[in-house]
Amino acid sequence: MPKPLLKTPTQTQQENILSAAVNQTQKQQAQQIDKMKLDRLLRTPRSKAYMDAMHKLDSGGHVHNQYMIDEIINAIQNEFPEVELGGVLLGYVSKCYLGNPYEVHTLDVTGGIIEHYKSGNPLPGGLEKARGIALRGGYDFIEVYYNCCRAVSSNGTVSVIE
């Protein structure tokens, strides 16, 4: 009689496979719940302190003042103390009111860099997707995340743009 090519799994092996599948399902469900909580948190209206800090981005003098940049970044961290935004938030884009030739300005949260961009200069690090939204107007600034943009109105309400 020929030997079978495939071994039939033992009871212990079947239990291990089933246990691994259940653990993987539980991990996926926990990640979905965490994503839902994060999404819900990031949809909440922004506070006045946060809005005031973000409005300082267009003043111009902070570009060379690390203390002012740190104040803005602290306001961001205070707005979302329960979330580590490092891998989620790419930065901010807003229409620049410094005048011609500047079009938009950005805040790179990880590097703590505020930069003003002239018309036609590409924005770094995935921020370009928010340029059109910022230029169209209607929003004070755009928070750029790896998977979407969140446009923030002057009253702090948030619109999600995917």
C-alpha positions as CSV (number, residue, x, y, z in Angstrom):
1,M,0.0,0.0,0.0
2,P,1.4,3.4,-1.0
3,K,2.3,6.0,1.7
4,P,0.1,9.0,1.9
5,L,1.7,12.2,0.6
6,L,0.1,14.5,3.2
7,K,-0.1,13.8,6.9
8,T,-3.3,14.3,8.6
9,P,-2.9,16.8,11.4
10,T,-3.1,15.5,14.9
11,Q,-5.7,16.8,17.4
12,T,-3.0,19.0,19.1
13,Q,-1.9,20.5,15.7
14,Q,-5.5,21.2,14.8
15,E,-6.0,23.0,18.2
16,N,-2.8,25.1,17.7
17,I,-4.0,26.1,14.2
18,L,-7.4,27.0,15.5
19,S,-5.9,28.9,18.4
20,A,-3.6,30.9,16.1
21,A,-6.5,31.8,13.9
22,V,-8.6,33.0,16.8
23,N,-5.7,35.1,18.2
24,Q,-5.2,36.7,14.7
25,T,-8.9,37.5,14.5
26,Q,-8.9,39.0,18.0
27,K,-5.8,41.2,17.0
28,Q,-7.6,42.3,13.9
29,Q,-10.8,43.2,15.8
30,A,-8.7,45.1,18.4
31,Q,-6.9,47.1,15.6
32,Q,-10.3,47.9,14.1
33,I,-11.6,49.1,17.4
34,D,-8.5,51.2,18.0
35,K,-8.8,52.7,14.5
36,M,-12.5,53.5,15.1
37,K,-11.6,55.2,18.4
38,L,-8.8,57.2,16.8
39,D,-11.1,58.2,13.9
40,R,-13.7,59.3,16.4
41,L,-11.2,61.3,18.4
42,L,-9.8,63.0,15.3
43,R,-13.3,64.0,14.2
44,T,-14.0,66.0,17.4
45,P,-14.0,69.8,17.0
46,R,-10.6,71.4,17.8
47,S,-10.2,73.6,20.9
48,K,-9.7,77.4,20.9
49,A,-6.1,77.0,22.1
50,Y,-5.3,74.6,19.3
51,M,-6.9,76.9,16.7
52,D,-5.0,79.9,18.1
53,A,-1.7,78.0,17.9
54,M,-2.3,77.0,14.3
55,H,-3.1,80.6,13.3
56,K,0.4,81.5,14.4
57,L,1.8,79.5,11.4
58,D,1.2,82.4,9.0
59,S,2.8,85.1,11.1
60,G,6.2,84.6,9.5
61,G,8.5,85.4,12.4
62,H,8.3,81.9,13.9
63,V,10.3,80.4,11.0
64,H,13.5,81.3,12.8
65,N,12.2,81.1,16.3
66,Q,12.4,77.6,17.7
67,Y,10.6,78.5,20.9
68,M,7.5,79.5,18.8
69,I,7.7,76.3,16.8
70,D,7.9,74.3,20.0
71,E,4.8,76.1,21.4
72,I,2.8,75.1,18.3
73,I,3.9,71.5,18.5
74,N,3.1,71.5,22.3
75,A,-0.4,72.7,21.4
76,I,-0.8,69.8,19.0
77,Q,0.3,67.3,21.6
78,N,-2.0,68.9,24.2
79,E,-4.9,68.6,21.8
80,F,-4.4,64.8,21.5
81,P,-2.7,63.7,24.7
82,E,-3.9,60.1,24.4
83,V,-2.7,59.5,20.9
84,E,0.8,59.1,19.5
85,L,0.5,61.0,16.2
86,G,4.1,60.4,15.1
87,G,3.3,57.6,12.6
88,V,-0.2,58.9,11.7
89,L,0.1,62.7,11.3
90,L,2.3,63.8,8.4
91,G,1.9,67.6,8.9
92,Y,-0.2,70.7,8.3
93,V,-0.9,72.7,5.2
94,S,-2.5,76.1,5.1
95,K,-3.0,78.9,2.6
96,C,-0.2,81.5,3.1
97,Y,-1.1,85.1,3.5
98,L,2.4,86.5,3.4
99,G,1.7,87.5,-0.2
100,N,3.1,86.8,-3.6
101,P,5.1,84.6,-4.4
102,Y,4.1,82.4,-1.5
103,E,1.1,80.1,-1.9
104,V,1.0,77.7,1.1
105,H,2.9,77.0,4.2
106,T,3.5,73.7,6.0
107,L,4.4,72.4,9.4
108,D,6.3,69.2,9.5
109,V,5.5,67.9,13.0
110,T,8.3,65.3,13.2
111,G,11.0,67.7,12.2
112,G,9.5,70.8,13.8
113,I,10.0,72.7,10.5
114,I,7.7,75.4,9.2
115,E,8.2,76.2,5.6
116,H,6.5,78.7,3.2
117,Y,6.2,77.5,-0.4
118,K,6.1,79.5,-3.6
119,S,3.6,78.6,-6.4
120,G,4.7,75.5,-8.2
121,N,7.1,74.3,-5.6
122,P,6.2,70.7,-4.6
123,L,5.4,70.0,-1.0
124,P,7.4,67.2,0.7
125,G,6.4,64.1,2.6
126,G,2.9,63.5,1.3
127,L,1.7,67.0,2.1
128,E,1.1,67.8,-1.6
129,K,-2.4,66.1,-1.5
130,A,-3.6,69.0,0.8
131,R,-2.4,71.9,-1.4
132,G,-5.5,72.1,-3.5
133,I,-7.8,72.0,-0.5
134,A,-5.8,74.8,1.2
135,L,-5.9,77.0,-1.9
136,R,-9.6,76.5,-2.5
137,G,-10.3,78.1,0.8
138,G,-13.1,77.6,3.3
139,Y,-10.8,76.0,5.8
140,D,-8.2,77.5,8.2
141,F,-5.8,74.6,7.8
142,I,-5.6,71.0,6.7
143,E,-4.2,68.2,8.9
144,V,-2.5,65.7,6.7
145,Y,-2.6,62.1,7.8
146,Y,-1.2,59.0,6.0
147,N,-4.6,57.9,4.9
148,C,-6.7,61.1,4.7
149,C,-6.8,64.9,5.1
150,R,-8.8,66.6,7.9
151,A,-9.8,70.1,6.9
152,V,-10.4,72.3,9.9
153,S,-12.9,75.3,9.7
154,S,-12.5,78.5,11.7
155,N,-15.0,77.3,14.3
156,G,-12.9,74.1,14.9
157,T,-15.2,71.6,13.1
158,V,-13.4,68.9,11.1
159,S,-14.2,67.6,7.7
160,V,-12.6,64.3,6.6
161,I,-11.4,64.2,3.0
162,E,-10.2,60.8,1.8
